[in-house]
Amino acid sequence: MKPSFIAITTVSVLALLFAAGYSGSYSFAASKQQSLTLNIQNGGIIDAGPQTWTMSGGVLGLASDSATPTLAGATWSAVNYSMKADVDGLTSSGTFHLHLVGTTAAGHNIGVRVNALINSSIPAVCFPSYSLTGVCAASDTSEIPAYFMAFGNLTVRTGHDLSPKYPVALVVEDAALNPFGAPIVISSMDGSFLVVATYAHAHTTWNGVQTGGTVSGSIGSTAVSGNFVQTIHTEENYVTGTAKDSGKISLIGMTPATLDANGRFSGISTIPTTGAIDCSPTGLPGTCSETGYVSTGTFSMDPQGVQLAGYYSVQWPAPSIVFAGNITAKVQK
């Protein structure tokens, strides 16, 4: 596995927020109802905010365990697992459980159970440095994880015999790296234990994501420009490839200054089903995809008593690090 592989589908949901903030900036110029159009030029995540990740599954793709001759000779037939992890800044914590079943070479039923605690992660991207190396810079304050690190015990039941507890250290790929319920990788750090399985459930709650950027455009013959900041809440479902987004936006440092305003937005984001880039580790095809994102929705703002409401559409090309989009709105004095 390569921690630099990224499919930051979760990051792209934030783009819609940028768009919402921009659109408010034009409302001031209208004394009567006017149409506003805006091109989104750049934006970025300042802080990824607290996150809660849950995942469970799935359908077994392949499994291997070379720890003992008995395990190495087993044929594995099914797996189920569950994970819950909280990310706060650069700190990850949570639990991971796994049950793998099969048959030994002698025809006996065999099962492997793992109970582990998550206490760290390998980041897909760090903020505000945007490092993609799998290691955050000293100045970084938040991250979006690619893999969670789980440390605990493994036990083996063969027939009626239960083994002692063996220490195990696992790397668990999160669903953001392979959306639509596709296979993810669960592996011991030494490679002796490996499971590839799909997931039936995968969800992330993003709380307090902070974004910012610049915007420029026009309403009528008046040019406007400035900056925006946002606080975002997102509920993301990786099985369906969709998310529900909402939050607050602020326009700051606008020209003209009377465009500075606060507002709200809501919408949905969708992971495209085409155009993904394979980022799978060598020998494990289909376990990682870099995907884009499309965010659409509505917004409203009231700078200086002017009412405006409209729509935004934002597109993130794979791997969803940069974005572009447009805004359309009606402005009413």
N, C-alpha and C positions, 0 to 999 in steps of 0.2 A: 504494500500500500504506500502511496505517496501523499503525505499530508498537504502538499501544495495543490493537489487536485481540488478544484472548487466547482460548485454548482450553486451559486448564491441566489437561488430563487427567492429566498426569504428576504434578501436585501432589496430586491427590485420592487417589492410592494410599496416601499417608501416613496417611490417616484411619484406616485399619484399625488402625494402630499405637496410635493414641490409645485406641481401644476396648479393645485388649488390656490396656493399662496400667490402665485403670479397673477392670476386672473383678477384678484381683488385690486391690484395696483392701478387698474385703468379706470375704475369707476368714477373717480373724482372729476374727470374731464367732462362729464355729461351734464348738461342742464336740462335736456330732454332725453327720451329713450334713444340710445345709440347702441350700435353693435360693436363689440370689442373682440379683437383677435390677438393672439399672443403666441409667439414661438418660445419654447423653453430651451435655454441654451446650456446651462450647466447647473449642477446641484450635487450635494454629497451628504453622507451621513456623518454627523458630528459624534454621536454616541449611539450604540446599538440598544442601550437600555436593558432592563431586566427581561429575561425570557424564561418560559417554562416549556420544556420539550417532553412529549409523551409518544411512545411508539410501542407497538406489539405486533406479533405475527406468529407464524406466517407459513408459507409453503416452502419446504426445503428444496434448495437447488443442489447443493452438495455439502458434504461434511467430511472432515477427517480429523483423527486424533491419533498421533503417533507416540503418545506418552508411554504406553506399554504394548507388548505383543497382542494382548487381548483386545485392546482398543484399536490398534492398527489393523487387526484382521476383521473388525466389525463392519457390517453393512448397515448404514444409517438410513432410516425410513421417514422420520418426522421430527419436527422441532416446534416448540412454542417458546416465546420469550416476551418480556415486557421491560420497559425502561421509563423512568421518570427522572428528569434532570432539570435543575434550575441553574441559570447562568446569571451572574451579577457582576458586571465589570469584566474582570479577567478570571473570575473564580467560578468553577462548576462544582455542583454537588448533587447527589441523588442516589438511586438504586437501580440495579440491573439483575434480572433473574432469567434463567434459561433452563429448559429441559429438552434433552436430545435422546431419542429412543432408536433402537435398532436390534440387530441380531448378531451374535458372535459367530465366528467361523465354525464353532461346534454346534450351532443352532439354538443357543440359549438367548433368552431375552436380556437386553442390556440397556441401561439408561444412565445418562450423565446429567447431573444437576449442578448449576452454578448459581451461587448467591453472592452478590458483590455490591460494593459501594462505589459510586462515582465520586472522584475527588479532584479531577482535572480534565483537560481537554486539549486537543490539537486544533488550533483555529484555522478556519478557511480564510478569514480576512480579519484584520485588526484595524481599530480606529483610534485616533485620526490618521495614522500613518498609511492605511490601506495596504499594509504588508500582506503578501500572499505566500510567504515562505513557510508558514506553519509555526512561526515563532513571532510573538509580538515585540515591538520595540519598547524600550524603557519608558518612553513618553506615552504609550497607548493606555487608554482607560477602559476600552471595551472590545468585545470580539463577537463574531458569529462562528460557532464551532463547526468543524468538519467531522471530528471523531471525539467521542467521549472515552475517557480512561476509567476502567472499572477494576477494582482490586478486591478479591474475596477468596472464597473456597469452592473447590470442585469435589464432588463425590460421585462414585460409580457404584451402581447396583447391578450385579450379575445374578440372575435368578433371585434367590432370597438373601444373597450375601451383599453386605454394604461395606464399601471401602472406608478407610480413614478419610479425613478432610485433607485435600491437597491445596496449597496456595496457588492462585492463578491471577494473572494480570492480563486484562483484555482491552482491545481497542474496538470500539463499537461505532460504526459509520452511522451518521444521522441521515434521515430521509431527505433533507434538503439537497443532498448530493445525488439523489436518484429518485425523482418524483414519480407519481402515478402508481404507487405500490410496487415499484420495480425492486429487484434484489439489492440488499445491502450486505456488507461484509462484517462479520464478527470474528476476531482473530486474537489468539494469544500473542504477546509481544515477541515470543521466540518462534512463532509460526507453527508450533506443534499441534495447536488446536485451531480449527478453521471451520466456520459455518457461513454459507451463503444462503440467504432466505429472503423471501418477499415480506412485506408487512401488510397487515389488514387495517391498521390504524396508525396514523402519524399526524401529529398536530403540534403547532407552536403558537403560544400566546406571546406577543410582543407588547411590552408595556413601556411607555415613555421613551420610545425611539426619538432622538433629536436629529433634525436635519436642517440644512441651510444651503443657500446658494444665491445666485443672481438671476435677474430677469430683465428683458427689454422688449418693447413693442410699441403699439400705438392704438389710440382710439380717435377716430376721425383723422385730423391732420396733426394731432398732438402726440409727440413722442414721450414715452415714459420709460423709466429704468429704476433699478434699486435692488434690494436684497430681501430675503425672506428667511424665517426660522419656523420650525414646526415641532409639535409634539404629537406622536402617533401611537395609536392602539390598533393592533391587527390580530385577527384570528385566522390562522393559516392551516389549511387541510391539504396534506401532500398526496393523499389518495385521489382526491378529485382534482387536484391542481388548481384550487381556487382559494381566495382569501376575502374576508370582509374587513374593510378599513374605515377608520374614523379618526378624527383628531382636531386639533386647533392649529391655526396658522396666524402668523403675524408678518406684516410688511413693514420693513424698517429701512431707514436711509433712502427713502424714495425721492425721486425728482419728477414732479414737484413734491415738496415735503408733506403737503396736505393729503397725499395718498397713503401715508402711514396708517395702518388699520389692523384690526383683529377679526378673525372669522372662524368658520367651521367647515368641514368637508366630510363626505362619506361616499363610499363606492366599493367596487370589487376589483380584484386583480386575478388574472388568469395566466397560467403557464401554457405557452403554446405547445401543441402536440407535435409540431415539426420543427426542424432546424436545430435540434440538440447536437452538441459536440461531445463525442465519447472521450471521457477522461479516466477510463477504467485502469486499475493497476495491471501490470503485465501478468497474463495468465488467468485473469478474472474478468473476461469481457462482460459487458452489460451491467456492471455494478456501479457506474458513475456516469452522470450526464451533466454537462454544462448547458443550462437552458436560459432562455430569455423570459421576459415578463411583459404583460400588457395590463395597464391600470386605467380604469375609467370611473367616472362618478360625477357628482354635483358639488357645488360649493356656494357659499353666500358670505358677503361682507358688507359692512356699512361704514365706510370711511367718510367722516365729515357729514353724516346725514344722507349721503347718497346710497341708494340701494342698488345692489348688483347681485345677479345670480346667473350661473351658467354651468358649463360642462368642461371636463378636462379629459384628455386622452394622452397617455404616456407609454412609450415603447422602450424597453431595455433589450438590447441585443445580448446574446450569450457572451460572456457568463454573467450578465446582469450587474455590471459595475458602473457603466455610464448609461445615460438615457437622454432621450429627446422627446418632444411632444408638442401639443398645441392646446390652446384654450379658446373657447368661444363663449360669449356672455352678452347679456342685455343689461344696460346701465340706465337707471331711472332716477332722476333728481327728485 
